[in-house]
């Protein structure tokens, strides 16, 4: 197995699709079960791709190339004679990524594992608009929907999709890093079940994901009463203005930014936009760790790229000053300061 992993990794770094496919198909010919190749070779190699990008040891282009090659390797393996699914069917499952979610490889891996285990699978791919997903459910009538969300900023969209699927009478099995390593957001948003990996998802589906009892239609605020304070709505709908004003304020709070190149400035704007997006979704879920985990991860990414992580503090201060009347937002920003190792500035005292 380790030899196959090493061969695949080396081929991905070289951008060599044919050698990558040969590494996996040779292992299949040698008798390695296809599910093991999917989950114990391709999946960990793909995780390594992400880790190497985060550590700034491979470029964005290399990451994209490697991901595209892995997707094609999965397709080649799926059509290999040793990986034919059984002729009998356990039932039908729809596998889809929530709208706005472009990271489709984990969902693709799940779809192939389910096929190998005898399911008829409709794999809808990346960023599936919820109305189209619901139309598919009405047309095909699957036994369950496996809904993937890798990025937490897609959780509000995932919530709408979960609610809509259940209203259509189809139970939802949630998966993906966006739902939290412990699945806490899948539970918070009302999913019928959550799986931490493809094997666990396959077992849950085999046991039968229970349908929720029919109930009156409900809105997200019924699940998340804290949304009544409108902080999420205010931050999410004014995100563009928040980013622009924070960038302007950051230039005075962090003088080094004045000497940034156009590319460095653009990267800074993108980083602040991500911070605002994660602040909004943390308000949606009312979860401090969601925001602090992202901010500390961002600090690691900046450090790996030679950018001082200390620049995050004035950005958080600027946001706190602009959102001084929002108590939950202030709590989240203060938690991020503490996670980065600095006490927050008292906005009232500094005003």
N, C-alpha and C positions, 0 to 999 in steps of 0.2 A: 504493500500500500504506500509506504513512504517513497519508494522509487517512482511510482506513478505521480504522486504529489510533486516530487522534485521535477519530473519531466514536464508536467503541466505548468508549473510555476515558471520554469526557464523559458518555455515556449511563449507564455503570456508576456514576459518581459521583452522577448524578441519580436512580439507582434506576429507570431507565426501560427496562423490558424490551423494549418494542416498538421504540423507537428503536435499541436495541442490536442487535436482530435485523435491523432494516432496514439498518443499516450493513453488516453482513456479507452479507446476502442481495443487496443492491444490487451489491456487489462480485462476487458469484457471477454475477449476471445480466450484469455487464460483462465476464465472461470470466476472472476470476481463478480459477485452479485451486482446487478445494475443499481439497486437502491443504495448499496454501499458506495458505489462510484459517485452517485448524485450527492449523498449527504456526508460522506467521509472523505471525499476527494475534492469535488468541485466546490462544495459549500465552504469548507475551511480555506481553500485557496482564494475564493472570492473575498472572504473575510480578511485574509492577509492583504489583498489588493487595497481594501479600504484602510487598513492599519498603516500600510506603507505610504499611502497618499497623506494620511493625517500626520505622519512623522516627516513628511517632506522628502521622502526618499524616492518617490516616483512622482511624475507630473500628472496634472489633470488629464492630459491627452493619453498618457500611458494607462491611467485608470479607466478611461472610457474605452480604449482599445481592448484592454483585458476583459472588461465586462462584456463587450460585444462578442468577443471570441468565446467566452464561457457560455454565452447564450446559444451560440451556434454549435458548440460542443454538446450541449444538452440536447439540442435538436438531432444531431447526428446519433447520439446514444439512444434517443427515443426510437429511432428507426432501425436500430441494430437488431439483428435476428434474435440475439440472446435476451433482448429486453421487450419482447412482445408481451402485451398484457394478456391475462386469462380471457377466455371466450365468454365466460359467465360474468354477469354484472351484479355488483352489490347494490347499485342504485345510481343516482345522478347527483353530481355536485357542481356548483358554479364556483369558480375561483376567480377573484377580481381584485384589483387594487382600487382604493378609493380615489375619487376625483382629485387630481392634482398630485397624485403619488406616481412618480416616474420610476421608482426603484422596483422593477418587476421581477428581478431574478429570483428572490426568495419565493414569490408566489408561483413562478414557473417550476421551481424545484418541487414544491408541494404538489402541483398539478401532475407532474410526472410520477411522483411517488404514489399518488392516489390511483393513477392509471395502472401502475404495476400491481397494486393491491386489488384490482378488479372493479374500480369505479369508472363510470362514464363521466368524463370531465369536460365541462365547458370552460376553457381558459380564456378570459376576456382581456387579459393583459393589463397594461399600465393605464392609469388615470381614466377610470370609467365614470362618466357622468351618472349621477344617481338616477335621473329619469330613464336613461338607457338601460341601466342595470335592472330597474323594476320592470321595464317592458320585456326584457329577456326572461325574467322570472315568470311573468304571466304567460309567456309563449312556451316555455320549456318545462315549468313546474318541477324544479330540482328538489331533492330532499333537504338540501341545506346550501347555504352560501358560506364560503370561506373568504373572509374579507381581510385584505392585507393593508397595513398602514405602517410604513417604516419611519416616517418623519413626524414627530409629535405635532408640528404646526398643522397637519391635516386632520387632527382629532375632531374639530367642530364639523368638518365635512363627513368624517367617519360616523359621528353621532347621528347626523341626518340620514346617512345611508343605512345604519343599523335600524333606526326607527322605521324607515320606509320598507325595508325588507320584511321586518316583523309584521308591519301592517298588511303586507302582501301575503302573509301566512307562511313565510319561510324563515326557519331559525338561522341565526348567524353565529358562525364560529370565527372569532377574531384572532389575528396573529400578526406578528411583526413587531419590530423594536419600538415603533411609535406608541404601542399600547403599554409600554413599560416592561422592564425585565421580569416583573412579577405579575404582569397582566392587570395591574390595578385600574388602568384607564378603560380596559375592556369591561370590567365590572361596573365602573362608575358610569359609563355610557350605556349600560343595559344590554350588552351582548349576551347571548344565551350561553356561550362557552368561550374559553380562551385556551390556546395551545402555545407552548413556548418554542416548539419546533415541529418539523413535518411529521416525525414519527408519532409524537403525541397527538397531533391533529388527526392522523390516520386512525389511531386507536379510538379517539373520541367519536369520530364519524362512524366507525364500525359499531360502537355501542349505541349510537343514535343520539344526535343532538336534540334535546327535548324542545318542542314548540312551546312558546309562552301561551298562557291562557288568554283567550280573547279578552280585550279590555278596551275601554274608551280611548279614542285618539288622544295623544298627549304631545306636549311640546318639550323641547330641551329644558326649558326652565323648570318643568315638573321634576326632572331628574337632578337639576343643578339649581337649587333655589337661590344660591349666591348671585346668579346672573341678574337678579332683580335690581342690584345696585347700578347696573348699566356701565360699570367700568370696562368690561370686556368690549361692549359695543362702542364706547367712546374711543378706546385705544385702537381697536381694529379699523374703525372707519376713518380715523385721522392719522393712520400710520404714515402716509406719505409726508404729511406736514411735520409729523414728529421727527422723522428721519432728517428732513431738511433743516429744521431748527436745531436739532441736536448736532448735526455736522457743523453748522455755523458757530454754535456755542463751544464746540470742542476745540475749534481753532484758537479761541481765547483761553480756554482752560488747559490746553495741551499745546504749548507753543511749538514743539517740534513738528507738529503737523503742517505748519506754514511752509516748511521746506520739502514737503512731500512732492514726489513727481505726480504727474496726472494719473499714472497707473496705481501708485500707492494711495492716492486720494480716492480713486474709484473703488479699490479694495476696502478702504475704510467705510465708504458709504454702504457697500454691500454688507459689511460686518454689522454696522448699526441697524440696517434694515432687518437682518436676521435676529438681532437682539430684540427689536420691537415686535417682530412676529412671535418670538418665544415668550415675550412678556404678555402678549395678548392671549396666547393659548394657555399660559399659566393662570391667567385671570379666568379663563373659561373653565378650567378644571379646578381652580383654587388650590394649586399644588406648588408649594415653594420649591421642592426638589427638582421639579421639571425645569424651572428657570435657572436655579443655581447650578444644576448639572450641565446645562448648556453653556452657561457663562464660564465655568471652570474648564470645560472642553475647549471653548473658544480661546481661552488663555493659553492652553497647551498648543493649539494650532498656531497661534501668533508667535509663541516662543520658538517653535520649531522652524518658523520662517524668519527669525531674526527681528521680529517686531516686539517692542516692549509690552508685556501684558499689562503693565501699569496704566497704559492708555485706556483701559476699560473703566477705571475708576472715574475719571472726569466724564466719560460718556454716560455712566450710570448717574452721576451727579446732575448732569444736564437734563436727563430724563426726569429725575426726581423733582427738579425745579419746575419743569413744565407741567408736571402732573401732581402738584403739591396738594390738591384737594381730593385726591383719590387714596383713601386709606389702605385698601388692599394692594394697590400698586406700590405705595411707599413701603409696605411690609416686604414685598417681593424684592424690590431694589435694595433694601437694607440687608436682606438675607444674602443677596448676591455679593454685596460688599464684604460681608463677613466670610463668605466662602472663599473670596479672593484674598482674605487676610488683612482687611482694613476696615475700621469702623466707618459707618456711613456719616456723611456730613449732615448736621442738623439743619434741614432746609429752612425751618422757621427762624433759627438764629442767624442764618446766613442771608436771609432775604433782605 
